[in-house]
């Protein structure tokens, strides 16, 4: 759902402007970076949620899924954020002033 909002942000902005209500966050580069980061993080959380909901899950399987997610989070802390697709798109657009 958050990804869908991100994808429709231009349309949301246009709709709100037509209604006479400006949404300043949609013009704020820092806020857009935060939104993109949250889109990517919620993707990982959604994947984990689906993995642990399967029927007849053994504890070892659940633990493995959680450890895998923990590894992804640790990777975010230790490396650059290059593997976050949406965040990187926003950073590219901001860097080259295309948005």
TILUM-45488 format. One record per residue (C-alpha): residue number from 1; residue in three letters; chain; x, y, z. Coordinates in nm, 3 decimals. Example, Ala and Ser with C-alpha at 12.3 -4.5 7.8 and 13.67 -1.06 7.14 Angstrom:
BEGIN
<pt 1 ala A <1.230 -0.450 0.780>>
<pt 2 ser A <1.367 -0.106 0.714>>
END
This chain:
BEGIN
<pt 1 unk A <0.000 0.000 0.000>>
<pt 2 unk A <0.282 0.240 0.084>>
<pt 3 unk A <0.454 0.157 -0.243>>
<pt 4 unk A <0.133 0.235 -0.429>>
<pt 5 unk A <0.115 0.577 -0.260>>
<pt 6 unk A <0.475 0.636 -0.360>>
<pt 7 unk A <0.398 0.543 -0.720>>
<pt 8 unk A <0.095 0.773 -0.726>>
<pt 9 unk A <0.251 1.070 -0.547>>
<pt 10 unk A <0.232 1.297 -0.853>>
<pt 11 unk A <-0.136 1.217 -0.899>>
<pt 12 unk A <-0.204 1.266 -0.527>>
<pt 13 unk A <-0.024 1.601 -0.537>>
<pt 14 unk A <-0.225 1.708 -0.842>>
<pt 15 unk A <-0.555 1.600 -0.684>>
<pt 16 unk A <-0.481 1.784 -0.360>>
<pt 17 unk A <-0.385 2.099 -0.553>>
<pt 18 unk A <-0.714 2.081 -0.745>>
<pt 19 unk A <-0.894 2.069 -0.410>>
<pt 20 unk A <-0.695 2.371 -0.290>>
<pt 21 unk A <-0.500 2.175 -0.030>>
<pt 22 unk A <-0.125 2.180 -0.070>>
<pt 23 unk A <0.071 1.887 0.066>>
<pt 24 unk A <0.410 2.040 0.135>>
<pt 25 unk A <0.570 1.702 0.206>>
<pt 26 unk A <0.535 1.603 -0.159>>
<pt 27 unk A <0.770 1.890 -0.246>>
<pt 28 unk A <1.018 1.818 0.034>>
<pt 29 unk A <1.320 1.621 -0.087>>
<pt 30 unk A <1.411 1.495 0.259>>
<pt 31 unk A <1.057 1.374 0.318>>
<pt 32 unk A <1.056 1.198 -0.020>>
<pt 33 unk A <1.383 1.024 0.071>>
<pt 34 unk A <1.231 0.911 0.400>>
<pt 35 unk A <0.922 0.787 0.215>>
<pt 36 unk A <1.135 0.593 -0.034>>
<pt 37 unk A <1.334 0.439 0.250>>
<pt 38 unk A <1.011 0.333 0.422>>
<pt 39 unk A <0.879 0.182 0.098>>
<pt 40 unk A <1.188 -0.037 0.073>>
<pt 41 unk A <1.186 -0.134 0.442>>
<pt 42 unk A <0.817 -0.226 0.437>>
<pt 43 unk A <0.888 -0.449 0.137>>
<pt 44 unk A <1.133 -0.647 0.352>>
<pt 45 unk A <0.885 -0.659 0.640>>
<pt 46 unk A <0.609 -0.778 0.410>>
<pt 47 unk A <0.830 -1.056 0.276>>
<pt 48 unk A <0.911 -1.166 0.631>>
<pt 49 unk A <0.543 -1.157 0.724>>
<pt 50 unk A <0.452 -1.386 0.434>>
<pt 51 unk A <0.738 -1.625 0.513>>
<pt 52 unk A <0.637 -1.673 0.877>>
<pt 53 unk A <0.265 -1.713 0.808>>
<pt 54 unk A <0.291 -2.041 0.622>>
<pt 55 unk A <0.108 -2.340 0.767>>
<pt 56 unk A <0.292 -2.604 0.970>>
<pt 57 unk A <0.600 -2.389 1.018>>
<pt 58 unk A <0.867 -2.541 1.235>>
<pt 59 unk A <1.034 -2.321 1.491>>
<pt 60 unk A <1.367 -2.368 1.316>>
<pt 61 unk A <1.216 -2.242 0.990>>
<pt 62 unk A <1.066 -1.938 1.162>>
<pt 63 unk A <1.396 -1.863 1.330>>
<pt 64 unk A <1.577 -1.893 0.998>>
<pt 65 unk A <1.339 -1.644 0.837>>
<pt 66 unk A <1.381 -1.396 1.121>>
<pt 67 unk A <1.761 -1.434 1.110>>
<pt 68 unk A <1.755 -1.372 0.736>>
<pt 69 unk A <1.558 -1.052 0.792>>
<pt 70 unk A <1.797 -0.953 1.069>>
<pt 71 unk A <2.084 -1.000 0.823>>
<pt 72 unk A <1.917 -0.765 0.576>>
<pt 73 unk A <1.875 -0.501 0.846>>
<pt 74 unk A <2.237 -0.540 0.957>>
<pt 75 unk A <2.345 -0.504 0.596>>
<pt 76 unk A <2.167 -0.168 0.591>>
<pt 77 unk A <2.364 -0.058 0.896>>
<pt 78 unk A <2.702 -0.173 0.763>>
<pt 79 unk A <2.695 -0.079 0.396>>
<pt 80 unk A <2.567 0.188 0.171>>
<pt 81 unk A <2.201 0.178 0.082>>
<pt 82 unk A <2.266 0.080 -0.279>>
<pt 83 unk A <2.037 -0.224 -0.269>>
<pt 84 unk A <1.730 -0.019 -0.175>>
<pt 85 unk A <1.570 0.027 -0.515>>
<pt 86 unk A <1.313 0.300 -0.447>>
<pt 87 unk A <1.547 0.498 -0.223>>
<pt 88 unk A <1.814 0.490 -0.493>>
<pt 89 unk A <1.569 0.615 -0.755>>
<pt 90 unk A <1.485 0.915 -0.539>>
<pt 91 unk A <1.850 0.987 -0.464>>
<pt 92 unk A <1.932 0.972 -0.835>>
<pt 93 unk A <1.652 1.213 -0.920>>
<pt 94 unk A <1.751 1.451 -0.643>>
<pt 95 unk A <2.119 1.438 -0.736>>
<pt 96 unk A <2.049 1.515 -1.098>>
<pt 97 unk A <1.760 1.753 -1.014>>
<pt 98 unk A <1.511 1.570 -1.232>>
<pt 99 unk A <1.216 1.575 -0.996>>
END
